[in-house]
Each structure stands twice: as C-alpha cells, then as structure tokens.
Amino acid sequence: MTREEMKSRTKAYANRIVKLCSALPNDWVAQTLGKQLLRSGTSVGANYRAVCRAKSTADFINKLRIVEEECDESLFWMELLVENNLVKPARLNELMKEADEILAITVASAKTARVSIRT
C-alpha cells in the first residue's frame, strides 16, 4: 500500500468515525465516549499525514507509534460503546475491522522501519 493510499484510507476511517459520533444517542455517557472516540479516531488520519512528513527514520517510527496508539484507543472507545449497549455490535463490526487492519499495517510498518535502522 502506498503512502497516498494509506492517507486516503485513514481519512476515510476518520470520516466514518465522524458519522458514527454524530449518530450516537444524545445522553451524557454516549456523548462523552463519542467525544473521546472522535478525538482518537480522527487523530489516526491526521497523525498518519505527519508520518508522511517525517524527517528521519526515527521520526517516522515515533510518528507511527502515535498512529498506533490513537488507533488502539479508538478501538477501546468503540468497545465501550458496544459493551454499554450504546451501539449495536453489528453497526461497529466493519469499522472495528478497519481499525484492526490500520493498526496491523502501522505496527508492521514500524517493525520494518526498526529493522532498517539496525542494518
């Protein structure tokens, strides 16, 4: 996957997060969890753009770690939404699958970059 494809994919993920958060129930628990999800979920794409502007391999790895953390955090908030019966699991299955895939790509990219530093 090219950088441009990944930028597009993480932006599409962010847009899906925005739509989900705007459709959450209007109670304080759902809105509080939704705000956390909105921050972390949209941060995935924003921080991946920063990855693309990394100044060195070490900077690239550090920025990828931020993407990894934000993506994992967004999964956490989605899990809480489901576990607290605020969103039906079926509604989040595909979005959580996408988050898992983005997370796996990010982790693999960081591992590859770390290996390149050592050699």
C-alpha positions in Angstrom: 0.0 0.0 0.0 1.4 3.4 -1.0 1.5 6.4 1.4 -1.2 8.1 -0.7 -3.4 5.0 -0.4 -2.9 4.9 3.4 -3.6 8.6 3.7 -6.8 8.1 1.8 -7.7 5.1 3.9 -7.1 6.8 7.2 -9.0 9.8 6.1 -12.0 7.6 5.1 -11.7 6.0 8.5 -11.8 9.4 10.2 -14.9 10.3 8.2 -16.7 7.1 9.3 -15.8 8.0 12.9 -17.4 11.4 12.4 -20.6 9.9 11.1 -20.7 7.4 13.9 -20.2 10.0 16.6 -22.8 12.3 15.1 -25.4 9.5 15.3 -24.8 8.5 18.9 -27.6 8.8 21.4 -28.0 12.2 23.0 -27.2 11.1 26.6 -24.2 12.2 28.5 -22.5 8.8 28.6 -22.7 8.2 24.9 -21.7 11.8 24.1 -18.7 11.6 26.5 -17.5 8.3 25.0 -18.3 9.7 21.5 -16.1 12.8 22.1 -13.2 10.6 23.1 -13.7 8.4 20.0 -14.0 11.4 17.8 -10.6 12.7 19.1 -8.7 9.5 18.8 -10.4 8.2 15.6 -9.8 11.4 13.6 -6.3 11.6 15.0 -5.4 8.4 13.2 -5.6 10.2 9.8 -4.1 13.4 11.0 -1.1 11.7 12.5 -0.6 9.5 9.5 -0.2 12.7 7.5 2.5 13.7 9.9 4.2 10.3 9.3 4.4 11.1 5.7 6.4 14.3 6.6 8.9 12.5 8.9 12.4 14.0 8.8 14.2 10.7 9.6 13.6 7.0 10.2 13.5 7.6 13.9 11.0 10.4 13.4 8.9 8.2 11.1 8.8 5.4 13.8 7.9 7.8 16.5 5.0 9.3 14.5 3.9 5.8 13.5 3.7 4.9 17.2 1.3 7.8 17.7 -0.9 6.5 14.9 -0.7 3.1 16.6 -1.7 4.5 20.0 -4.6 6.5 18.6 -6.0 3.7 16.5 -5.8 1.3 19.5 -7.5 4.0 21.7 -10.3 4.4 19.2 -10.9 0.6 19.3 -11.2 0.9 23.1 -13.9 3.6 22.9 -15.8 1.6 20.3 -15.6 -1.5 22.6 -17.0 0.6 25.4 -19.9 1.8 23.3 -20.8 -1.7 22.4 -20.3 -3.2 25.9 -22.5 -0.5 27.4 -25.3 -1.1 24.8 -25.0 2.3 23.3 -24.3 1.0 19.8 -25.2 -2.5 18.4 -22.1 -4.6 17.7 -23.2 -5.2 14.1 -23.1 -1.4 13.5 -19.4 -1.3 14.5 -18.1 -4.6 13.1 -16.8 -3.2 9.9 -15.4 0.0 11.4 -13.6 -2.0 14.1 -12.3 -4.4 11.5 -10.9 -1.4 9.6 -9.3 -0.1 12.8 -7.7 -3.5 13.3 -6.3 -3.5 9.8 -5.0 0.0 10.0 -3.4 -0.9 13.3 -1.8 -4.0 11.8 -0.4 -2.1 8.9 1.0 0.6 11.2 2.7 -2.0 13.5 4.2 -3.8 10.6 5.5 -0.6 9.1 7.1 0.4 12.4 8.7 -3.1 12.7 10.1 -2.8 9.1 11.5 0.6 9.8 13.1 -0.5 13.0 14.8 -3.4 11.2 16.1 -0.9 8.6 17.8 1.2 11.3 19.6 -1.9 12.7 21.1 -2.9 9.3 
